[in-house]
Amino acid sequence: MTYDHDIAVIGGGPAGSLAARTLARKGLSTLLIERAAMPRRKVCGGALSEHAMGYLDFPVPDSLIDWQCHGARVHYNNRTLTARLPERIAVLTTRSRFDHFLVTKAEEAGAETVHDEVKSIEQTESGVTIGLKSGRNVTARRCIIAAGANSRFIKAVRRRDTADEEGICIEAEVPVMTPDPFADLEGLIDIYFGGAAYGYGWVFHHGDYYSIGVGGVRSKFADPMRAMRGFCAEIGLTGWEESARAHPIPRGGIDRTISAGNLFLAGDSAGFVDPFYGEGLAYAIRSGQLAAEAAALSLDPAADAHTHYRESTEAEFAENLKYSLIFSKLMYSMPKLFLTTMTASESALRQYLYVPLNALSYREYLFWLLPRAPFIAAKALLSR
Ligand SMILES: Cc1cc2nc3c(=O)[nH]c(=O)nc-3n(C[C@H](O)[C@H](O)[C@H](O)COP(=O)(O)OP(=O)(O)OC[C@H]3O[C@@H](n4cnc5c(N)ncnc54)[C@H](O)[C@@H]3O)c2cc1C
């Protein structure tokens, strides 16, 4: 049987674009299928960590950097705390422009892109047939599904996340107000604990607009829109309703099937997101690259590419996603102890900032925090 392409990649987000770029650089015939006309809006805060940028084999152009981040300001229970590092921990980027740039990096490497929507995927013995909205069918020997958290095609490989394993976020993009009530955020991301169930609210200042939102675990977050209204009232922001969009976010850790037959999942489709902070870009980029390696390997009939993909993602992400999940459960089930600690102790907050920098793992942070938290929280609560 002859195929139109070696590998088809569904979804032109960070996972799909990095998968397509990796495959094309190997000389494989690669088709990247994206349903939206780029640049398209993506519901996201746009915090791109140093951890995430470290996986790219090219620099992020200055023109895509809205804001440089060196630290965080956190709020909980009428307490506000700021911590900074000398190093940059992240940049804020606008996803529509960043994702468009990543698609061009896939094209530059030799991937073909098509603007169309995948309507069906049929696995055959040695490949896949993909039905497109335009009525066209394309065939490929393997397929990488990088179509985000909402995609119905995920179920061809794994079960749907439960309400405990999935978060729900509402995000809005609001032009900067005059005078700017967040002008003092210089170089900081702004995080508000306490309002969202098992999650937080945020203000990310992109220079000419704010990305604001709330996110929490779906099983415990009965009315996200109400939480968003309460959050915006708390921070004194109006005019957000029109641009507000809801979107799911995986937050179940790493225990999922991520490939089967001729299909490989990457990014949010595979469920790779930090359950505490909600960082998905680093995992999308890296899992796109690893899925590409595995899909390419699977073209060799002697190779066990599924085991290779599982082991390579476990080696890179398992510990961090597992401990982030534990950390998240501890923080939100015992907020008085842990959220008070994070918002009362500059050293506890500063130490956490090394996580998005990828200089400290969640496990290392947790082992640093656990013996200190009772003393820090008790001192903070008693001094009120
Ligand atoms: C509110 C919110 C805020 C967030 N903030 C941050 C943050 O600040 N920092 C961070 O690191 N992470 C953040 N995340 C997580 C991050 O956005 C995701 O982890 C990341 O976008 C995953 O990338 P992806 O490529 O897997 O999927 P996506 O970015 O979702 O891309 C999937 C692509 O597939 C396309 N597609 C879907 N179905 C089809 C189809 N049938 N045919 C063709 N194309 C299709 C879509 O149009 C889309 O372009 C946030 C998430 C949410 C919901």
The ligand as a Gaussian input file, in Angstrom:
#p B3LYP/6-31G(d) Opt

LIG

0 1
 C       -7.220000      29.145000      30.526000
 C       -5.931000      28.430000      30.312000
 C       -4.742000      29.089000      30.634000
 C       -3.514000      28.449000      30.414000
 N       -2.368000      29.148000      30.688000
 C       -1.167000      28.550000      30.474000
 C        0.032000      29.276000      30.688000
 O        0.030000      30.457000      31.036000
 N        1.220000      28.625000      30.471000
 C        1.271000      27.322000      30.061000
 O        2.368000      26.763000      29.922000
 N        0.126000      26.621000      29.811000
 C       -1.086000      27.210000      29.998000
 N       -2.226000      26.523000      29.715000
 C       -2.128000      25.178000      29.136000
 C       -1.775000      25.285000      27.652000
 O       -2.625000      26.218000      27.010000
 C       -1.920000      23.920000      26.962000
 O       -1.285000      22.942000      27.745000
 C       -1.308000      23.933000      25.553000
 O       -2.008000      24.828000      24.724000
 C       -1.350000      22.533000      24.946000
 O       -0.866000      22.596000      23.634000
 P       -1.362000      21.510000      22.537000
 O       -0.572000      21.770000      21.326000
 O       -1.354000      20.173000      23.149000
 O       -2.901000      21.846000      22.292000
 P       -3.612000      23.180000      21.794000
 O       -2.778000      24.362000      22.082000
 O       -4.988000      23.130000      22.366000
 O       -3.672000      23.030000      20.220000
 C       -4.535000      22.084000      19.608000
 C       -4.770000      22.518000      18.170000
 O       -5.486000      21.484000      17.495000
 C       -6.440000      22.080000      16.635000
 N       -7.501000      21.083000      16.398000
 C       -8.357000      20.570000      17.313000
 N       -9.175000      19.673000      16.730000
 C       -8.827000      19.627000      15.435000
 C       -9.327000      18.898000      14.316000
 N      -10.356000      18.036000      14.440000
 N       -8.743000      19.069000      13.106000
 C       -7.695000      19.939000      12.962000
 N       -7.206000      20.671000      13.986000
 C       -7.758000      20.507000      15.212000
 C       -6.921000      23.308000      17.413000
 O       -7.510000      24.265000      16.556000
 C       -5.613000      23.778000      18.049000
 O       -4.943000      24.722000      17.227000
 C       -3.477000      27.125000      29.920000
 C       -4.669000      26.463000      29.596000
 C       -5.883000      27.109000      29.779000
 C       -7.156000      26.392000      29.431000

